[in-house]
């Protein structure tokens, strides 16, 4: 029940490496976009919290 593993030809390996590089680059970009989104959400939440506290202590 053991399956033999065939090493792909050189062109297939090169194509796979290039695709992996592209995917890795896209994941890096998406990670930065997620960081930016989270930072924007956190900033909005801080602003809302500050406004809430200012209203609370003005009365």
N, C-alpha and C positions, 0 to 999 in steps of 0.2 A: 504494500500500500504506500510505498514511498514514491513520490513523484520526482522525476529528475528536473533539475533547474537548468534552464538554458540561459547563458549569458547573451544579452542582446548584441546585435552587431554595433560597430563603432558609430555609425550615423544615428542609430536609434538612441544610443547612450548620449551622444552630443545633443540631440533634440530634447531628450529628457532633462539634461542638465540645464539647457537654456530655458525650458519651461519652468523648471524649479526656481531658477533665478528670477524669472518674471513674477512668479507667484509669491516668492519671498519679498520682492520689492513692493508688490501690491499690498501684501499683509503689513509691511512696515508703514505704508501710507495710511492704510485703514486704521492701524493702531494709533497713529498721530491724530487722525480725524476723530477717533473715539476720545482721546485725551482732550482735544479741543472742545468737543461736545460736553464732556463731563465738567470741564473747567467753566464753561458757560452756564451750565445748570447750577453748579456750586455757587457761582457769582450771583445768579438770580436768587437762589435760596438765601444767601447772606443778606442781600438787599431786602428781601421780604422780611427776614427776621429782624433786621435793623428797623424797618418801618413799623413792624409790630411792636417792638420795644419802645420806640419813640412815641407811638400812640398811647401805649400803656402808661408811660411815665409823664405824659403831658397832662393827664387828667387828674 
